């Protein structure tokens, strides 16, 4: 059974930074496309970023491009989301997700974590 466990969320002031981590177990990590999604109160879940199996390809939502960086360490079965220049509108529950298929905007990942809260105060 694939398990994804996020950590690193918290409260930060606008303009600050946070780094989220997600540890994966139960499946060969290097064979998974890894994603981050988020869901703000009263809004639908939205895509944030994705990284390919080997880390050579990354994809970002326009709203976070230039501020967030997704990366992975296959030796540690971990994916990261470095979030800089945070804004109040980045406040959301952030979810790590995984799928064995290559990234596509139409794919809903098979595996999901429980989420970690990020709150940005203005």
C-alpha positions in Angstrom: 0.0 0.0 0.0 1.4 3.4 -1.0 1.6 5.9 1.8 2.4 9.6 1.4 3.1 11.7 4.5 3.5 15.5 4.2 5.2 17.8 6.7 6.5 21.3 6.9 3.3 23.3 6.9 2.7 26.1 9.4 2.0 29.8 9.9 4.3 32.3 8.1 4.1 36.0 7.3 3.6 37.3 3.8 6.9 37.4 2.0 8.3 34.5 4.0 9.2 31.0 3.0 8.4 27.4 3.9 9.6 24.1 2.6 7.1 21.2 2.5 8.3 17.6 2.4 6.5 14.4 1.4 7.9 10.9 2.2 6.6 8.0 0.1 6.5 4.4 1.1 5.1 1.2 -0.3 6.2 1.7 -3.9 9.4 2.3 -5.9 9.6 6.1 -5.6 11.7 6.6 -8.7 8.9 5.3 -10.8 6.4 7.9 -9.6 5.5 11.3 -11.0 5.1 13.5 -7.9 2.8 16.4 -7.6 1.7 19.0 -5.1 -1.9 20.3 -5.0 -3.6 22.7 -2.7 -7.1 23.5 -1.6 -8.1 26.8 0.0 -11.2 27.2 2.1 -14.3 27.3 -0.1 -12.4 26.6 -3.2 -11.7 23.6 -5.4 -8.5 21.7 -5.2 -5.9 23.0 -7.6 -2.7 21.9 -9.2 0.5 23.5 -7.9 3.5 21.6 -9.3 4.7 18.3 -10.7 8.1 16.6 -11.1 9.0 13.7 -13.4 10.4 10.4 -12.3 14.0 11.4 -12.6 13.5 15.1 -11.7 14.4 16.4 -15.2 11.0 17.9 -15.9 8.9 20.2 -13.8 5.6 21.9 -14.2 4.0 24.7 -12.3 0.8 26.5 -12.0 1.1 30.1 -13.3 0.1 31.4 -9.9 3.3 30.0 -8.3 5.8 30.1 -11.1 8.9 31.9 -10.1 8.1 31.6 -6.4 7.8 27.8 -5.7 10.3 25.1 -6.6 9.5 21.4 -6.6 12.4 18.9 -6.2 12.9 15.3 -5.3 15.5 13.1 -3.7 15.0 9.5 -4.9 17.5 8.1 -2.4 15.2 9.5 0.4 11.9 8.7 -1.2 11.0 12.4 -0.7 9.6 15.2 -2.7 9.9 18.8 -1.6 8.1 22.1 -2.3 10.1 25.2 -1.6 7.8 28.1 -1.3 9.2 31.6 -1.3 7.6 35.1 -1.4 4.5 33.6 0.1 1.2 35.5 -0.3 -2.0 35.4 1.7 -3.7 33.7 -1.3 -1.3 30.8 -0.9 -3.1 29.9 2.3 -4.4 26.3 1.8 -4.1 22.7 2.7 -1.3 21.4 0.6 -1.4 17.8 -0.6 1.3 15.6 -2.0 0.2 13.2 -4.7 1.8 10.4 -6.8 1.1 8.5 -9.9 3.1 6.1 -12.1 2.0 7.8 -15.3 3.8 10.7 -16.9 2.5 14.1 -16.0 -0.6 15.4 -17.8 -2.9 18.1 -16.7 -5.8 15.7 -17.3 -4.5 13.0 -14.9 -5.8 12.8 -11.4 -3.1 11.1 -9.4 -3.8 7.7 -7.9 -2.2 8.3 -4.5 -2.6 11.1 -2.0 -1.4 12.3 1.3 -3.5 13.6 4.1 -2.3 17.2 3.6 -0.5 19.9 5.6 -1.9 23.3 6.4 -0.1 26.4 5.2 -1.3 29.7 6.5 0.2 33.0 5.3 -0.7 36.1 7.4 -0.8 39.4 5.6 
